[in-house]
Amino acid sequence: MRRAHVVVHGEVQGVFFRDTLRGAASEHGVAGWARNNSDGTVEAVFEGPEEAVDTLVAVCREGTRAARVGEVEVSSEEPEGLEGFDVR
């Protein structure tokens, strides 16, 4: 199990970014959450098999058609045993 904490900078709010992450998490069996921050970033946590979490991080780097992803900060954390995926 791997846990990644991600902060995505750029034009990433109001472009279905969090919903895209929810769909990808469901497809790949990844738990966690995603939220918009007041500074314009999207923050997310992904927990699951390493390859699946890597896929979600790649989705963050790619973004959506309407998004313009700038920097993507990724840090590893200890898994907490999350279940499901929440958009906050």
C-alpha positions, -999 to +999 in steps of 0.1 A: +000+000+000+011+035-008-002+069+002+005+100-019-004+136-009-006+158-039-011+195-044-018+206-080-011+242-091-024+260-121-059+266-135-073+235-119-105+246-102-139+248-120-127+223-147-140+190-134-106+182-119-119+167-087-146+147-104-120+133-129-099+122-099-130+105-083-137+086-115-100+075-119-099+065-083-130+044-086-116+028-118-083+019-102-094+009-067-078+039-050-092+055-018-087+091-006-101+125-012-097+157-032-106+193-024-102+228-037-081+251-016-086+289-012-052+295-030-066+280-062-048+247-059-064+212-058-052+190-030-056+152-029-047+121-011-045+087-027-042+053-010-039+020-027-016-003-045+016+015-057+009+012-094-027+025-090-016+055-069+011+062-095-017+063-121-037+088-101-006+110-097-002+108-135-038+119-139-030+150-117-001+158-140-022+155-171-053+173-158-085+177-177-091+192-212-100+226-196-073+226-169-038+241-172-016+222-148+015+239-136+035+224-107+025+192-091+038+186-056+039+149-045+049+136-011+047+102+004+029+096+037+020+065+059-013+049+047-042+054+071-065+027+057-089+051+040-120+037+022-138+052-007-130+085-024-145+118-013-147+151-031-146+177-004 
